[in-house]
Amino acid sequence: MTDRVAHPKDEIELIEIFRVLWKWKYIILVGTMLCSLIAVGTSISMPEVYRVEEILWPGAYLNL
């Protein structure tokens, strides 16, 4: 069997990912807050609807 050797190009540098996220943290934060505000506004503006439906007929529960 051949053992696979990891080459430096195949490795993921987590520190680089964290640096990019830290660099763009304000845009990520503003985008998240904007989406949250839109969701809250949409939720508040929708009318409240409470609805229950039930179908009843004799003997329906006996047919298992």
C-alpha positions, -999 to +999 in steps of 0.1 A: +000+000+000+012+035-007+011+060+021-002+094+011+022+121+021+006+155+028+023+182+008+024+218+022+001+229-006-026+204+004-028+217+040-054+243+051-040+272+070-066+280+097-047+311+108-052+325+073-089+318+075-091+335+109-072+365+095-096+370+067-126+367+090-110+392+114-103+416+086-139+416+074-155+413+109-174+446+106-190+437+073-199+403+086-215+418+117-234+445+098-247+419+073-259+396+101-276+425+120-292+437+087-306+403+080-318+400+116-336+433+115-353+424+082-365+391+097-378+409+128-396+436+107-412+410+085-423+389+115-438+419+132-456+431+101-473+398+094-508+393+108-511+366+135-530+336+122-542+309+145-559+280+127-567+244+136-582+219+113-597+186+124-615+159+103-639+138+123-658+107+113-670+078+133-647+047+135-617+064+119-595+055+147-604+018+146-588+013+111-552+008+123 
